[in-house]
Amino acid sequence: MKKIHLLILQAFIKPFLVTFFIVMFVLLMLFLFKYIDDLIGKGFQWYVILELLSYQSAVQLSMALPLSMLLSSIMTFGNLGESYELVAIKAAGVSLRKAMTPLFVVVGLFSAGSFFFSDYILPVVNLKMGSLLYDVRKKKADFLVKPGVFNSTIPGYSIRAKSKNEEGTILYDLMIYEHPSGGTANNVIFAKEGYIQNSADNKYMLLELIDGVRYEDKNVENAKRYDPRQQFTRFRFKETTKKFDMESFAFNQTDKDLFKDHHQMLNLRQLKHYSDSNRVALDSISKVNYLEGKRYINFFSPYYHENKSKLVPAKVNLADLEKMTDRRSAISNAIGQARQIKENAEIRKQEYLPYADKDIKYDIEWHRKFTLAVSCLLLFGIGAPLGAIIRKGGLGLPVVMAIIFFLIYHVIATVSEKAAKDASLAPMWGMWMAIIVLTPLAIFLTYKSTTDSKLFDADQYKMKLEALWKKIVAFFNKKKQNNELSKS
């Protein structure tokens, strides 16, 4: 028995590791393709990119682990079925359920580990990942002058060079437009050469200009005295230095405390704390809205004063009012009160909706902590019996079947989660819908695998269809004979 368990474990671990790293690689490539424009041309150090990818690997674990669990289980039992090892195990008197017992233990450990990972580690990773990705996307591209093209990345300046050396540190035939106010350029600098270097603290870029001229357009609107001789000024220079502020190009990390109250950065205990505080705010807004609306309702009914436990508004009979002006005044007051109640409700609605949206997100994130662990068990429960039924190993049919079932799971989970975020479904139903829908399928496949059912045998379905067709033909022939006998 131990040899059988060891055989199955060895057959499962290798495909699981291979598929896990393949899936993780594919997901990382998709992440790079998505944010490629935010990473290229900004001069990041290699360790910044590596840190970002390591965080993203941990974040993608919630998708990579269930998919690799499904794919590896189909491949494992497909290989065992194709090589008739499952037949030999059953011939030795060991049922498929007993043979799969060690795998259930291993998958259970993986599921438990994924739960603790999503509760303790993933919020910290999401916090660091979110803050780092925010800083990466916020950073501007490095200052780069292309020959013959104006570069406007430095605020207030447009720089063009006719050519440059191979290292890019020497620019030739420079033209620099200055427009610090964001309008038209008032000052222009021409220079034959320019040498680029950074300051000692790397906060400024120093551009040493050689043999040039500077043209200035005086701002005559703010001048006290108009002098046409000083409206345009020209300065010639042999050598001068221009300093550019490069603070916007520096990579500065934002304080992580600014993101720590986001719902994806919280564990179960923190989610409960923030959710309770959020619901207190919701109750407070609802109570204020009720009290404000109650002020505009007058209670004159004697029945209300006698039964104060019941809320019965007064009914005003317009026919009892003696004068037409009294009637108009009563109607105008009623319309004004109704309009005021509506406006107050609209104001409270704008305050209420952000808190209601937070409440939904907190509930969704709370359920997500558990769905990752349960999804690993579910997809293994689908993949293992499915591999035993199809009895095909390798990367052909098992990969196709795994992708089909995972897409079904992912589509249901994505659509139901979106419906939960839109308040069309309760958060619990939205997060557990895919698991609820596919659990009967896992039970059905497990039953079929234990009873040696040929679920995907085309000849079997062909024979059943032929038998059904024969029954249909026999039924219509018998009916035709009965009609002929009745006519005769």
Backbone hydrogen bonds, N-H to C=O, Kabsch-Sander energy under -0.5 kcal/mol:
donor,donor_aa,acceptor,acceptor_aa,energy
5,H,1,M,-2.3
6,L,2,K,-2.6
7,L,3,K,-2.4
8,I,4,I,-2.3
9,L,5,H,-2.3
10,Q,6,L,-2.5
11,A,7,L,-2.0
12,F,8,I,-1.2
13,I,9,L,-2.6
14,K,10,Q,-1.0
16,F,12,F,-2.0
17,L,13,I,-2.5
18,V,14,K,-2.3
19,T,15,P,-2.7
20,F,16,F,-2.4
21,F,17,L,-2.1
22,I,18,V,-2.0
23,V,19,T,-2.8
24,M,20,F,-2.4
25,F,21,F,-2.1
26,V,22,I,-2.3
27,L,23,V,-2.4
28,L,24,M,-2.2
29,M,25,F,-2.2
30,L,26,V,-2.1
31,F,27,L,-1.9
32,L,28,L,-2.4
33,F,29,M,-2.5
34,K,30,L,-1.7
35,Y,31,F,-1.9
36,I,33,F,-0.5
38,D,35,Y,-0.5
39,L,35,Y,-0.7
39,L,36,I,-0.8
40,I,36,I,-2.0
42,K,39,L,-0.8
48,V,45,Q,-0.8
49,I,45,Q,-1.4
50,L,46,W,-2.3
51,E,47,Y,-2.1
52,L,48,V,-2.2
53,L,49,I,-2.4
54,S,50,L,-2.3
55,Y,51,E,-2.1
56,Q,52,L,-2.2
57,S,53,L,-2.2
58,A,54,S,-1.6
59,V,55,Y,-2.0
60,Q,56,Q,-2.6
61,L,58,A,-0.8
62,S,59,V,-1.0
63,M,60,Q,-1.3
64,A,60,Q,-2.7
65,L,61,L,-2.3
67,L,63,M,-1.4
68,S,64,A,-2.6
69,M,65,L,-2.1
70,L,66,P,-2.3
71,L,67,L,-2.6
72,S,68,S,-2.5
73,S,69,M,-1.7
74,I,70,L,-1.9
75,M,71,L,-2.3
76,T,72,S,-2.6
77,F,73,S,-2.1
78,G,74,I,-1.9
79,N,75,M,-2.4
80,L,76,T,-2.2
81,G,77,F,-2.0
82,E,78,G,-2.3
83,S,79,N,-2.0
84,Y,81,G,-1.1
85,E,80,L,-2.0
86,L,80,L,-1.4
88,A,84,Y,-1.7
89,I,85,E,-2.2
90,K,86,L,-2.3
91,A,87,V,-2.3
92,A,88,A,-1.4
93,G,90,K,-1.5
94,V,89,I,-1.8
95,S,93,G,-0.6
99,A,95,S,-2.1
100,M,96,L,-1.7
101,T,98,K,-1.0
104,F,100,M,-2.2
105,V,101,T,-1.8
106,V,102,P,-2.4
107,V,103,L,-3.2
108,G,104,F,-2.3
109,L,105,V,-2.1
110,F,106,V,-2.4
111,S,107,V,-2.6
112,A,108,G,-2.6
113,G,109,L,-2.7
114,S,110,F,-2.5
115,F,111,S,-1.9
116,F,112,A,-2.2
117,F,113,G,-2.3
118,S,114,S,-2.5
119,D,115,F,-1.5
120,Y,116,F,-2.6
121,I,116,F,-0.7
121,I,117,F,-1.1
122,L,117,F,-3.3
125,V,121,I,-2.4
126,N,122,L,-3.0
127,L,123,P,-1.9
128,K,124,V,-2.3
129,M,125,V,-3.1
130,G,126,N,-2.8
131,S,127,L,-2.1
132,L,128,K,-2.3
133,L,129,M,-2.7
134,Y,130,G,-1.9
135,D,131,S,-2.0
136,V,132,L,-2.4
137,R,133,L,-2.3
138,K,134,Y,-1.6
139,K,135,D,-1.7
140,K,248,S,-1.0
142,D,41,G,-2.3
146,K,144,L,-0.6
148,G,161,A,-3.4
149,V,146,K,-2.1
151,N,159,I,-2.9
152,S,150,F,-0.5
157,Y,154,I,-1.9
158,S,177,Y,-1.9
159,I,151,N,-2.3
160,R,175,M,-2.4
162,K,172,Y,-1.6
162,K,173,D,-0.9
163,S,172,Y,-1.2
165,N,170,I,-1.8
168,G,165,N,-0.7
171,L,194,G,-2.9
172,Y,163,S,-2.8
173,D,192,K,-2.7
174,L,191,A,-2.6
175,M,160,R,-2.2
176,I,189,I,-2.7
177,Y,158,S,-2.8
178,E,187,N,-2.7
179,H,156,G,-2.8
179,H,177,Y,-0.5
182,G,179,H,-1.7
186,N,178,E,-1.5
187,N,178,E,-1.2
188,V,215,Y,-2.5
189,I,176,I,-2.4
190,F,213,V,-2.9
191,A,174,L,-1.7
192,K,210,I,-1.3
192,K,211,D,-1.6
193,E,210,I,-1.3
194,G,171,L,-2.0
195,Y,208,E,-2.3
196,I,169,T,-2.8
196,I,194,G,-0.5
197,Q,206,L,-1.9
199,S,204,Y,-2.4
202,N,199,S,-1.3
205,M,244,F,-2.4
206,L,197,Q,-3.4
206,L,204,Y,-0.5
207,L,205,M,-0.5
207,L,242,K,-3.0
208,E,195,Y,-2.6
208,E,206,L,-0.6
209,L,207,L,-0.7
209,L,240,T,-3.0
210,I,193,E,-2.4
211,D,238,K,-2.4
212,G,237,F,-2.3
213,V,190,F,-2.3
214,R,235,F,-3.1
215,Y,188,V,-3.4
216,E,233,T,-2.9
217,D,186,N,-0.9
218,K,216,E,-0.7
218,K,231,Q,-2.4
220,V,218,K,-1.4
222,N,219,N,-0.7
223,A,220,V,-0.5
230,Q,227,D,-1.6
231,Q,228,P,-0.7
233,T,216,E,-2.5
235,F,214,R,-2.8
237,F,212,G,-2.5
240,T,209,L,-2.1
242,K,207,L,-2.7
244,F,205,M,-2.4
246,M,203,K,-2.6
246,M,244,F,-0.5
249,F,246,M,-1.0
250,A,246,M,-0.6
250,A,247,E,-0.9
252,N,250,A,-1.0
258,L,255,D,-1.5
259,F,256,K,-1.7
260,K,256,K,-0.6
262,H,259,F,-1.8
265,M,262,H,-1.6
266,L,263,H,-0.9
271,L,267,N,-2.8
272,K,268,L,-2.2
273,H,269,R,-1.9
274,Y,270,Q,-2.8
275,S,271,L,-2.5
276,D,272,K,-2.3
277,S,273,H,-2.1
278,N,274,Y,-2.3
279,R,275,S,-2.2
280,V,276,D,-1.9
281,A,277,S,-1.7
282,L,278,N,-2.0
283,D,279,R,-2.7
284,S,280,V,-2.1
285,I,281,A,-2.2
286,S,282,L,-2.3
287,K,283,D,-2.4
288,V,284,S,-2.4
289,N,285,I,-2.3
290,Y,286,S,-2.1
291,L,287,K,-2.5
292,E,288,V,-2.4
293,G,289,N,-1.9
294,K,290,Y,-2.0
295,R,291,L,-1.2
296,Y,293,G,-0.9
297,I,294,K,-1.4
298,N,296,Y,-0.6
300,F,298,N,-0.7
305,H,301,S,-1.5
306,E,302,P,-1.9
307,N,303,Y,-1.9
310,K,307,N,-1.6
312,V,310,K,-1.0
314,A,298,N,-1.3
316,V,314,A,-0.6
317,N,315,K,-0.6
318,L,316,V,-0.7
320,D,317,N,-1.3
321,L,318,L,-0.9
327,R,323,K,-1.6
328,R,324,M,-2.7
329,S,325,T,-2.5
330,A,326,D,-2.4
331,I,327,R,-2.6
332,S,328,R,-2.8
333,N,329,S,-2.4
334,A,330,A,-2.2
335,I,331,I,-2.6
336,G,332,S,-2.5
337,Q,333,N,-2.5
338,A,334,A,-2.4
339,R,335,I,-2.5
340,Q,336,G,-2.2
341,I,337,Q,-2.5
342,K,338,A,-2.2
343,E,339,R,-2.4
344,N,340,Q,-2.4
345,A,341,I,-2.2
346,E,342,K,-2.2
347,I,343,E,-2.2
348,R,344,N,-2.5
349,K,345,A,-1.9
350,Q,346,E,-1.8
351,E,347,I,-1.2
352,Y,348,R,-2.2
353,L,349,K,-2.6
355,Y,351,E,-0.7
356,A,352,Y,-2.3
357,D,353,L,-2.6
358,K,354,P,-2.1
359,D,355,Y,-2.2
360,I,356,A,-1.9
361,K,357,D,-2.1
362,Y,358,K,-2.6
363,D,359,D,-1.9
364,I,360,I,-2.5
365,E,361,K,-2.5
366,W,362,Y,-1.9
367,H,363,D,-2.1
368,R,364,I,-1.9
369,K,365,E,-1.1
370,F,367,H,-1.1
371,T,367,H,-2.0
372,L,368,R,-1.4
374,V,370,F,-2.2
375,S,371,T,-2.5
376,C,372,L,-1.3
377,L,373,A,-1.3
378,L,374,V,-2.6
379,L,375,S,-2.8
380,F,376,C,-1.8
381,G,377,L,-2.3
382,I,378,L,-1.2
383,G,379,L,-2.8
384,A,380,F,-2.5
386,L,382,I,-1.5
387,G,383,G,-2.5
388,A,384,A,-1.8
389,I,385,P,-1.5
390,I,386,L,-2.6
391,R,387,G,-1.9
396,G,393,G,-0.6
400,V,396,G,-1.7
401,M,397,L,-2.7
402,A,398,P,-2.5
403,I,399,V,-2.5
404,I,400,V,-2.2
405,F,401,M,-2.4
406,F,402,A,-2.5
407,L,403,I,-2.5
408,I,404,I,-2.1
409,Y,405,F,-2.3
410,H,406,F,-3.2
411,V,407,L,-2.9
412,I,408,I,-2.1
413,A,409,Y,-2.5
414,T,410,H,-2.7
415,V,411,V,-2.7
416,S,412,I,-2.4
417,E,413,A,-2.1
418,K,414,T,-2.2
419,A,415,V,-2.2
420,A,416,S,-2.0
421,K,417,E,-2.3
422,D,418,K,-1.8
423,A,420,A,-1.3
424,S,419,A,-2.7
425,L,419,A,-1.2
430,G,426,A,-2.6
431,M,427,P,-2.1
432,W,428,M,-1.7
433,M,429,W,-1.0
436,I,432,W,-2.5
437,V,433,M,-2.4
438,L,434,A,-2.2
439,T,435,I,-1.4
442,A,438,L,-2.1
443,I,439,T,-2.2
444,F,440,P,-2.5
445,L,441,L,-2.6
446,T,442,A,-2.1
447,Y,443,I,-2.2
448,K,444,F,-2.4
449,S,445,L,-2.3
450,T,446,T,-2.0
451,T,447,Y,-1.3
452,D,449,S,-1.0
453,S,448,K,-2.9
455,L,453,S,-1.3
457,D,454,K,-1.1
458,A,456,F,-0.8
461,Y,457,D,-1.6
462,K,458,A,-2.1
463,M,459,D,-2.4
464,K,460,Q,-2.0
465,L,461,Y,-2.2
466,E,462,K,-2.3
467,A,463,M,-2.3
468,L,464,K,-2.3
469,W,465,L,-2.4
470,K,466,E,-2.3
471,K,467,A,-1.9
472,I,468,L,-2.1
473,V,469,W,-2.6
474,A,470,K,-2.6
475,F,471,K,-2.1
476,F,472,I,-2.2
477,N,473,V,-2.4
478,K,474,A,-2.3
479,K,475,F,-2.1
480,K,476,F,-2.1
481,Q,477,N,-2.4
482,N,478,K,-2.1
483,N,479,K,-1.8
484,E,480,K,-2.1
485,L,481,Q,-2.3
486,S,482,N,-2.0
487,K,483,N,-1.8
488,S,484,E,-2.0
